[in-house]
Amino acid sequence: MRAPDLRRVRQALAATWMAVTSLALAACSQPAAALPFYGYEVKASYPHDSRAYTQGLLYLNGDLYESTGQVGRSSIRRVRLKDGAVLQMQPLPPGVFGEGLVNWGDELISFTWRDQVGYRWDLKTLKQRSTFTYPGEGWGLTQNGKELIMSDGTPFLRVLEPKTFKELRRIPVTANGKPVFNLNEIEWVKGEVWANVWQTPLIVRINPADGKVTGVIDLSGLPEAKAQDHDSVLNGIAYDAKGDRLFVTGKNWPRLYEIKLTGPVAR
């Protein structure tokens, strides 16, 4: 594993503080503008590989597909929901740090943190088909049925052409006018982009038309979210559209949860 870059760590922590502050400011604004906060009920709990540094998560055809990170440990895998068994797995090249994952047609698409290289995988076999490059960092990936959507740690979402990965436009993400940094793993849920905010127990609901945060989901009550390990943070959202089920987990978490939202309430 690479030695930490202290300058980048300080920048990341500062950006995290800005993200949390943005949401706090939004929640404390005038009542008419206050963001709704959502709680949750745990509907089911499933085993999850506690060695999986979850970077991307999706539900497809009855199984979970997951991308994991860390240099030398990054992988793409198909996971059985009921018991967390890894049914298929392909490692990434040993020198890269895996990040987000999305399905597109008969492929899975994944990319990397700072290596600026992405991969296309056969959905059935998980064998690598091809690679591509892109500028900047890669964090999270999802799709809206027409385009790919990418997060990169900034308060912007990039909208991409699926075949070429060409950037089509950027969506600035704001909470009551304040930029929201550190958007991490993302998922398309009922016409919205839902995003983990790195180093927080929060998921923000984003209107893709204008980038405005329409609500905040607080998962701080989950057992793993209370841990003091700064690496093992909430990260991983998967939505079963057919069954209307929502799944969440985190980096190195031993459990994956099916949750149902409660609320909202204004704060």
C-alpha positions as MATLAB code, in Angstrom:
seq = 'MRAPDLRRVRQALAATWMAVTSLALAACSQPAAALPFYGYEVKASYPHDSRAYTQGLLYLNGDLYESTGQVGRSSIRRVRLKDGAVLQMQPLPPGVFGEGLVNWGDELISFTWRDQVGYRWDLKTLKQRSTFTYPGEGWGLTQNGKELIMSDGTPFLRVLEPKTFKELRRIPVTANGKPVFNLNEIEWVKGEVWANVWQTPLIVRINPADGKVTGVIDLSGLPEAKAQDHDSVLNGIAYDAKGDRLFVTGKNWPRLYEIKLTGPVAR';
ca = [
       0.000    0.000    0.000;
       1.278    3.474   -0.827;
       2.557    5.723    1.943;
       0.025    8.448    2.727;
       0.471   11.817    1.054;
       0.096   14.153    4.035;
      -0.723   17.144    1.857;
      -3.514   15.216    0.148;
      -4.744   13.903    3.502;
      -4.981   17.450    4.862;
      -6.812   18.544    1.717;
      -9.218   15.627    2.004;
      -9.952   16.344    5.655;
     -10.529   20.014    4.877;
     -12.882   19.084    2.053;
     -14.718   16.668    4.341;
     -15.175   19.437    6.897;
     -16.580   21.648    4.146;
     -19.018   18.922    3.099;
     -20.320   18.407    6.627;
     -20.457   22.151    7.213;
     -22.431   22.642    4.006;
     -25.040   20.136    5.112;
     -25.166   21.574    8.621;
     -25.656   25.068    7.256;
     -28.418   23.818    5.004;
     -30.131   22.081    7.895;
     -29.915   25.195   10.072;
     -31.215   27.638    7.470;
     -34.591   29.310    7.589;
     -37.419   26.789    8.141;
     -38.787   27.289    4.635;
     -35.434   26.248    3.170;
     -34.476   23.542    5.672;
     -33.433   20.262    4.101;
     -35.495   17.219    5.024;
     -33.562   14.567    6.931;
     -34.523   10.896    6.673;
     -34.041    8.121    9.159;
     -34.267    4.414    8.394;
     -35.533    1.025    9.481;
     -33.373   -2.069    9.038;
     -35.461   -4.606    7.118;
     -32.754   -7.274    6.851;
     -29.063   -7.787    7.539;
     -26.699   -9.945    5.481;
     -23.076  -11.068    5.826;
     -20.505   -8.950    3.998;
     -16.823   -9.669    3.457;
     -15.040   -7.613    6.117;
     -11.903   -7.638    3.937;
     -13.762   -5.911    1.092;
     -12.820   -2.238    0.905;
     -16.083   -1.371   -0.834;
     -15.830    1.256   -3.560;
     -18.745    0.412   -5.848;
     -21.931   -1.588   -5.298;
     -24.934   -2.507   -7.433;
     -27.774   -5.027   -7.493;
     -28.457   -6.900  -10.725;
     -30.277  -10.120  -11.612;
     -30.552  -11.278   -8.017;
     -26.911  -10.746   -7.059;
     -24.707   -7.930   -5.843;
     -21.761   -6.718   -7.890;
     -19.016   -5.005   -5.945;
     -15.735   -3.282   -6.678;
     -13.109   -3.102   -3.962;
     -10.106   -0.853   -3.475;
      -6.617   -0.679   -1.982;
      -3.448   -1.255   -3.981;
      -2.818   -4.980   -4.357;
      -6.320   -5.872   -3.108;
      -8.615   -4.255   -5.669;
     -11.142   -6.510   -7.378;
     -14.441   -6.885   -9.203;
     -16.767   -9.503   -7.748;
     -20.228  -11.035   -7.949;
     -21.663  -11.694   -4.507;
     -24.632  -13.765   -3.365;
     -26.902  -11.568   -1.290;
     -28.200  -14.057    1.272;
     -24.850  -15.181    2.659;
     -22.260  -12.790    1.216;
     -20.501  -15.590   -0.667;
     -18.184  -14.376   -3.429;
     -19.356  -16.281   -6.520;
     -16.919  -14.766   -9.019;
     -13.956  -12.448   -8.642;
     -11.391  -10.804  -10.882;
      -8.439   -8.926   -9.394;
      -7.352   -5.603  -10.833;
      -3.708   -5.163  -11.855;
      -1.584   -5.104   -8.676;
      -0.481   -1.477   -8.937;
      -3.888    0.219   -9.160;
      -6.488    1.344   -6.623;
      -9.984    0.268   -7.687;
     -12.955    2.596   -7.374;
     -16.535    2.833   -8.720;
     -18.545    0.243  -10.652;
     -21.576    0.357  -12.963;
     -23.371   -2.021  -15.309;
     -23.949   -1.082  -18.947;
     -25.499   -3.544  -21.403;
     -23.596   -6.821  -21.209;
     -20.656   -5.191  -19.456;
     -19.486   -3.901  -16.136;
     -17.445   -0.706  -16.163;
     -15.046    0.183  -13.378;
     -12.321    2.730  -12.883;
      -9.510    3.705  -10.553;
      -8.694    6.420   -8.049;
      -5.640    8.270   -9.407;
      -4.412    5.890  -12.105;
      -6.734    7.408  -14.746;
      -7.462    4.002  -16.264;
     -10.817    2.258  -16.471;
     -11.864   -1.285  -17.347;
     -14.687   -2.958  -19.220;
     -15.609   -6.430  -17.964;
     -17.820   -9.143  -19.420;
     -20.919   -9.250  -17.217;
     -21.220  -13.053  -17.296;
     -17.595  -14.106  -16.957;
     -16.054  -10.983  -15.350;
     -13.208  -11.302  -17.837;
     -11.590   -8.029  -18.840;
     -12.577   -6.859  -22.328;
     -10.737   -3.564  -22.701;
      -9.344   -0.508  -20.959;
      -9.809    3.235  -21.402;
      -8.405    6.430  -19.925;
      -9.926    9.593  -18.464;
      -8.653   12.748  -16.727;
      -8.648   13.356  -12.993;
      -9.592   11.096  -10.117;
     -12.301    8.436  -10.152;
     -14.581    7.865   -7.145;
     -18.139    6.648   -7.863;
     -20.095    5.479  -10.929;
     -23.768    5.011  -11.781;
     -26.047    5.354  -14.813;
     -29.469    6.730  -15.692;
     -30.237    4.411  -18.612;
     -28.790    6.820  -21.181;
     -25.551    8.137  -19.698;
     -22.970    7.314  -17.075;
     -22.585    9.561  -14.040;
     -19.283    9.859  -12.212;
     -18.165   11.394   -8.923;
     -14.577   12.473   -8.335;
     -14.530   13.887   -4.796;
     -15.338   17.410   -5.959;
     -18.757   19.081   -5.649;
     -19.456   18.143   -9.277;
     -20.889   15.090  -10.988;
     -19.579   14.343  -14.469;
     -22.034   13.030  -17.074;
     -20.321   10.699  -19.549;
     -21.015    9.009  -22.868;
     -21.016    5.258  -22.066;
     -19.098    3.979  -25.097;
     -16.318    6.558  -25.215;
     -16.349    7.867  -21.611;
     -16.342   11.350  -23.122;
     -17.517   14.020  -20.707;
     -20.808   15.575  -21.827;
     -21.453   18.021  -18.988;
     -20.952   18.637  -15.276;
     -23.568   19.011  -12.571;
     -22.641   21.268   -9.615;
     -23.964   19.735   -6.378;
     -25.181   22.161   -3.716;
     -27.092   22.045   -0.442;
     -28.984   25.320   -0.008;
     -26.433   27.019   -2.243;
     -23.363   25.540   -0.525;
     -21.129   23.135   -2.514;
     -21.060   19.560   -1.237;
     -17.592   18.005   -1.441;
     -16.453   14.371   -1.191;
     -19.317   12.752   -3.080;
     -18.207    9.136   -3.104;
     -20.131    5.986   -4.112;
     -23.278    6.895   -6.046;
     -26.483    5.157   -7.126;
     -29.400    6.060   -9.388;
     -32.573    5.719   -7.287;
     -36.007    6.660   -8.645;
     -34.712    9.470  -10.833;
     -32.252   10.860   -8.290;
     -28.544   10.400   -7.669;
     -27.887    9.195   -4.136;
     -24.340    9.744   -2.926;
     -22.326    8.713    0.099;
     -20.450   11.684    1.545;
     -16.993   10.374    2.395;
     -16.032   10.283    6.087;
     -19.647   10.883    7.158;
     -22.627    8.586    7.900;
     -24.717   10.576    5.419;
     -26.239    9.931    2.011;
     -27.402   12.951    0.026;
     -30.246   12.814   -2.480;
     -29.400   14.888   -5.547;
     -31.726   16.213   -8.237;
     -29.759   15.504  -11.444;
     -31.501   18.328  -13.306;
     -29.897   21.086  -11.233;
     -27.613   19.344   -8.723;
     -29.557   20.540   -5.700;
     -29.614   18.280   -2.645;
     -33.258   17.479   -1.929;
     -32.730   15.496    1.267;
     -30.200   13.868    3.578;
     -30.287   10.291    4.900;
     -28.659    9.864    8.304;
     -27.287    6.343    8.880;
     -25.285    7.193   11.987;
     -27.248    4.624   13.997;
     -25.838    1.630   12.132;
     -23.342   -0.230   14.355;
     -20.430    0.033   11.921;
     -21.094    3.741   11.333;
     -20.277    4.368   14.998;
     -16.781    2.882   14.704;
     -13.750    5.133   15.123;
     -11.811    3.566   12.229;
     -11.483    6.359    9.649;
     -11.008    3.845    6.823;
     -14.058    1.686    7.565;
     -16.635    4.294    6.595;
     -20.088    4.086    5.082;
     -19.678    3.511    1.331;
     -21.900    1.412   -0.872;
     -25.466    1.926   -2.105;
     -27.354   -0.614   -4.216;
     -30.966   -0.333   -5.350;
     -33.192   -3.194   -6.478;
     -35.630   -1.282   -8.687;
     -37.910   -4.263   -9.330;
     -38.271   -5.119   -5.655;
     -37.926   -1.519   -4.433;
     -35.204   -2.553   -1.992;
     -32.306   -0.406   -0.834;
     -29.011   -1.883    0.371;
     -26.126   -0.119    2.111;
     -22.752   -1.158    3.476;
     -19.289    0.261    4.089;
     -15.589   -0.309    3.612;
     -14.557   -3.471    5.496;
     -17.985   -3.755    7.109;
     -19.007   -7.280    8.192;
     -22.681   -6.607    7.393;
     -24.766   -5.295    4.518;
     -28.172   -3.837    5.371;
     -31.483   -3.618    3.580;
     -33.101   -0.436    4.834;
     -36.345    1.465    4.405;
     -36.398    5.227    4.814;
     -38.451    6.896    7.528;
     -39.421   10.540    7.796;
     -38.675   13.054    6.481;
     -38.285   15.652    9.187;
     -36.866   19.146    8.883;
     -33.909   20.063   11.092;
];
